[in-house]
Amino acid sequence: MPIRSSVAFVDDQAILSIDPFVVKLQSAIPAVQSSVSHLYQAHDFFDPKAEIFVDFHIRIDPVGGLRRFLRPQVQFKFDGKTPFKPLPYSQAFPFFEWGLNWCIANHHFRHLLLHAAVVEQNGQAIILPGQPGAGKSTLCAALVGRGWRLLSDEMAMIDLISTELIPIVRPVSLKNESIPIIKEFVPDVVMGESFHDTAKGTVSHMKPPVTSVQNATQRTKGAWVVFPQFRQETRLSVETISKAAAVLDLAKNAFNFNVLGASGFEALCDVVENCDCFRLEYSQLEEAVGYFANLAK
């Protein structure tokens, strides 16, 4: 049975429910335990002694040997294997988040996975694909801060049969200038620790709203596919694109498209067929969020 406790870890282990997955995390690193306990506080944790199926077995361990004195590092382990090179000890929690993204993207093939944020309001969802630097996560965090339901910051998970969007509610990863921007834009936002000098610069995580976690089993349908692009000192502009162009661009953002083959292509086409598709350039969050608010009325 799930245990609801502010202490997520028992004997340096936590079994975390992130619908539709269950993750077992083993780590004695204080920053990992405190960040998971804080940012995933609204999620369910299972008794580590309970017999329950776990989708992903993850360990975050310090690297041993002389290196731990001269250059402390941590290693991410998945099913006992080490798919990545070690990272600095100070980046242990971001390593968990990045590694879990990799686990899902490379080992989950029951649904189509797109690299995109998903938010929903009034039963209508926006799919926000984006390359690094496009402003996808910043826009996602701003919309969530203004009342949109968070489904995911990193992945749009699509049912191959119903084409419904399936939530994977986790903290929203923000980088560099986006961190103070969101803190100012959403005054009551709850942020985790900031981690500096990572490969992505300074990284911090926005705690998902409790209501989004509570509604994590509630699927929805896509209404819009929006390719955002942040550009300094530019006025908001919207360009409608064809559904064919949207399918091609989304396919480039798919994690498991090549594995799913025809079923993935058909699901993607069905999703796009029922969505309005456009590109959006923005520099002011207030303007962009206002635009989406009008769409969802």
Secondary structure, DSSP 8 states (H G I E B T S, - for coil): -EE--S---BTTEEEEEETTEEEEEE---HHHHHHHHHHTTTSEEE-TTS----SEEEEEEE--STHHHHS-EEEEEETTB--S--EEGGGHHHHHHHHHHHHHHHH--SEEEEEEEEEEETTEEEEEE--TTSSHHHHHHHHHHTT-EEEESSEEEEETTT--EE-----EEEETTHHHHHHHHSTT--B---EEEETTEEEEEE---HHHHHTTT--BEEEEEEEEEE-TT---EEEE--HHHHHHHHHHTBSSHHHHTHHHHHHHHHHHHTSEEEEEEES-HHHHHHHHHHHT-
